[in-house]
Amino acid sequence: MIYDNDKLPKYVKIAEYFKKLMESGEIKYGEKILSESEIVEKFKVSRHTVRQALMELNNSQYIQKEQGKGTFCIFREKDNSVKNIAVLTTYISNYIFPTIISGIEEVLSSYGYNLTLFNTNNEKQKERECLQKIIDGEVLGLIVEPTKSALENTNLDLYRELEKRSIPYIMINAQYDALNPAYIIMDDIKGGNIITNYLLQLGHREIAGIFKSDDLQGVNRKLGYIKSLEEYKIELNKDYLGEYETSEANFFPYEFTSNLLRKSNRPSSIVCYNDQIAVQVLQAIRDMGFSVPEDISIVGYDDSDLATATEVKLTTIRHPKQEMGRRAARFLMNMIEKKEEKLEYIYKPELIVRNSAIVKGIQLNKEPSSIIIK
């Protein structure tokens, strides 16, 4: 029997009837419900009324229609006693990611939430698989680092499904503009600009750049590099610009640098996408018989542990790492518990000056202390 409240439209009464059956477990998750014709017959109403009821159930996330198969119950009661947050990053255990995750976990645990980690290895298909698991699981929110953020996103439908299910999410390091999400990022254009300007101020004019092309961070850092050259009225030498995709990260920087140094007009300095790349570039320079910074200056980005791992201490841009993780977790908690709207934050770059870059043509006699320039 449907509700006796005559003030309710018939389609609402029918929708509420099915909601109660699903909430009580009489109609279980994945179970096929009555067809449109069967509902018309059962309640003696018009087909239009039934379609309105089904639309209400669909919009409320109780049913889902599968073409050629029928309409199925997708209602699952959330267990709010288990507070799970998913964290989806490109990598988990290397470079700056453990520190970011540590910051996230610190805040989530203080709020009584559990953390479930997923990683994509910067592969779109794996991002899709992880998102589907997250949607199917009992999570209350998601912190995500976009995968190959500079390329067309084939997984927007799953992010929209999160929104449809009222699962808040926040993006870190980059964002998908098509989604207009909550995000926390660095101003990577400014960062690329600052670190290239530093080399220019040291008298360098033949400045090469190596950047990642399938992530927005790399694209934006390259834009900052080009902006600096334009500000100094230096024409971009395309031979000095190296761009690589994720799949080439383990060999391209080394090979590109080696080829650069074989040229008669080799650069006096190199801007590297991040500290990982700078370490490869450092090795290539040494293998070609040159020294850093005496022969060639190099700069990194992120101020990772690698920046101080060798006797050449990298001048670099500081990434907020743990603080970014903490802020992302706090933002997500506010979105979940206080129902705040989508939040945004952009970190200003900080230049960390060490000994991997010197005034062009000057020998370095003493290692400088680290200097922070905002």
Secondary structure, 3 states (H helix, E strand, C coil): CCCCCCCCCHHHHHHHHHHHHHHHCCCCCCCECCCHHHHHHHHCCCHHHHHHHHHHHHHCCCEEEECCCEEEECCCCCCCCCCEEEEEECCCCCCCHHHHHHHHHHHHHHCCCEEEEEECCCCHHHHHHHHHHHHHCCCCEEEECCCCCCCCCCCHHHHHHHHHCCCCEEEECCCCHHHCCEEEEECHHHHHHHHHHHHHHCCCCCEEEEEECCCHHHHHHHHHHHHHHHHCCCCCCHHHEEEECHHHCCCHHHHHHHHHHHCCCCCCEEEECCHHHHHHHHHHHHHCCCCCCCCCEEECCECCHHHHCCCCCCEEEECCCHHHHHHHHHHHHHHHHCCCCCCEEEECCEEEECCCCCCCCCCCCCCCCCEEEC
